[in-house]
Amino acid sequence: MSVYDTLKSLNIELPPVAVPAAAYVPFVQSGNMVFLSGHIAKKDGKVWVGQLGKDIGTAEGQQAARAVAIDLMGTLHAAVGDLNKVKRIVKVMSLVNSTGDFTEQHLVTNGCSELLGQVFGLQVGAHARSAFGVAQIPLGACVEIELIAELA
């Protein structure tokens, strides 16, 4: 099954690449590696604002991370032209806007990781990962995630 068939079966439409909000580009390809800049969580087209452990719980954070995964796939599609060219999702790095005593950043990030595994399959979608709690993310977003992929 192609990646696009899987996305269709999940009722996921890939968004266009977002215009960078600062002095960077959305992706860079070097050889067969593609590096995606951090994408912040959005809900209904607006920044998904909040802090985990204060006004957002783990389950909602997972939904935000899943939304970021969809945006990341949209940017990856724009970068490579065909998501079926992805040989491996190599690494995901997640920043979770959280209080000092919130300790479930890894569970929040599962919202992204699980969707990538579902869409790309375990052989391609399984990846190395880091999940950090941070005091703030640009624009007050609750989650920001970046991704590195290898092309076939």
N, C-alpha and C positions, 0 to 999 in steps of 0.2 A: 504494500500500500504506500502511495506517495505521501510525503509530508502534507501536501495540499489536500489530499483526500481525508487525512486525519483531521486537519484543521476544519474542513467542511463538516465532518461528522460531529465535531465539537461545537459547531455553530460559531466559529471564530473567524472574523474578518481581520486581516492584517491592516494596520493603519499605515498611512504614509510616514516618511521620516519627519520627525519634528525638527523645527528650525532651532539650532543651538541658541541658548540664552546667554552665552558668554563667548569668550575667545577660544573656541575649539571646534573640531569637526565631529560629526556623529560617529564616524568609523574611519579606521585606517587599515589598509591591507598591506602586509609585508610578506612576500612569498606566498605560501599557502595558509597563512594565518590572518584572521580578521579580528581586530580589536574594536569592540564597541564601547563608546563613551558611556558614562553612567546615565541611566534613564530614571527619572523620578516617577513615583506613582501618580496616576491621574484617575479621576472618577468623573464620569459625565463630561469629559473634556477639560476639566479643571484640576489644578494641583490637589492631590489627596492630602490634606493638611492634618497633622495630629502627631501626638507623641505616645508611643507604646508604653503602657504602664500608668498612663495618666488619663487620657481620654479615648484611647483605642486599645482594644483587647487583642490577644493573639490571633483569634479567628479572623477578625477584620484585617489585621496585618497580613495574614496569609492571602486574603483576597487582593489586597493592595500589591503584594509581591507577584501574584498571578497576573494582575493587570500589567505590571512592569514586564513580565515575560512576554506578553503579547506584543507590547511596544518594541521590545528587543528583537523579536522575530520579524517584525515589520522592517526594522532598520537592517537586520541581517539579510532579508530578502532584497532590499534596495542595494545593499553592498555587493551581493554575489549574483543576483538575478534569478537564482533558482535554489531554494532551500534544500533540494535533493542533492546538491553539490556538497553539502556539509558532511564531512567525514566524521567529525567529533565535536561536541561541545566540550571544550577543554577545561574552562574555568569560569566560575561565577563568583563575583565578590559583591556582597550585600552590606549596605549600611542601613541600620535601623535606628530611626530617631526614637530614643527611648530614655526613660528615667534611669537614674543610677542604680536602682534596685530591680529593674526589669532584666530577666535572665533567659528569655525565650527567643532571642534573635534567631537562633538556628531553626526554631519551629516556624517563625514568620517566613524565613527564607525558603522553607519547604514549599510554599505556595508557588514560587518560581521553579524550583528544581523539579518538583513533581510534574508540572505541566511540560517542561522541556523533555522529561523522560517519556511522558505520554505521547507527545507529538513526534519526537525523533526516534523513539524506541530506546530500549535500555543500552544497546551496543553503542549508539551514537549519542544519546542524550545524557548518559551518566557522566558526571564531571567532578573535578576537584572544586572545592568551595571554601570560602571564608564568609563568616557572618559577624559583623561588628555592631555593637551598640555605640551610638554617637550622640552628642549633646544637641546637635541640630543639623539639618540638611537644608540646602538652598530652598527658598520660598516656603519653608516650614513643612515640606513634604515628609510623610511618615516613613517612606522607604526609597532608597536609591540603589540600583543594581547595575553593574557592568558585566560584560561577557566577552570571552575569548573563544573563537571557533577555529577549527582546522578544516580546510577544504580538501576534497579529493583531487 
